[in-house]
Amino acid sequence: MGVERISKPGNVGNLVRSAHAFGASFFFAIDPEPDLREMRFVDTSGAAVHLPFYVHDRVADLTLPKDCALVGVELTEDAVELPSFRHPLRAAYVLGPERGSLSPALLERCDHVVKIPMKFCINVGVAGALVMYDRMISLGRFAERPVRAGGPVETLADHKHGKQRMRNPDRRRRLAGIQKPVVIDLDADE
């Protein structure tokens, strides 16, 4: 999870705390204005101790782990609405400043851009938490929602591993102590 040109340390603290709660792997900031040490007054979980925190002076300096998709969260015409978005397994999400948008340079770097369907902008910390929650419920292993109002009637069954599969049938027979079958051609001359 990350931010670009954020101006309020309280919002960074709130977002870092939420990222920590949702199990984020790291947090980053691009072109930060506030003193990021002030975020500790809002981040009561101590996320700065638990999450790597990267600060980049400009968009060009941003580096992400291999095969990690960058997903911008922004109200643009061509952005995918969050409920219809399939989250990449390896992704970093970035939100823009409180009174502005993601920079054109950062939008250009994004592999995907999503928007939260709403009437107007909401607080950056709330927007980030909504994106992380949506990711959790779409990629997590939860019981199906029931058709009627309320919670699930049955609990989700524990995951069970299947039998070991061997692609080489000769090896499977050898391990099981079975000899290779002998093929007899009955039409052959003796």
Secondary structure, DSSP 8 states (H G I E B T S, - for coil): -EEES---HHHHHHHHHHHHHTT-S-EEEES--S-GGGGGGT-TT-HHHHS-EEEESSGGG----TT-EEEEE---TT-EEGGG----SSEEEEE--TTS---HHHHHH-SEEEE---SS---HHHHHHHHHHHHHHHHS------SSSSS-SS------------S-HHHHHHHHT--------TTS--
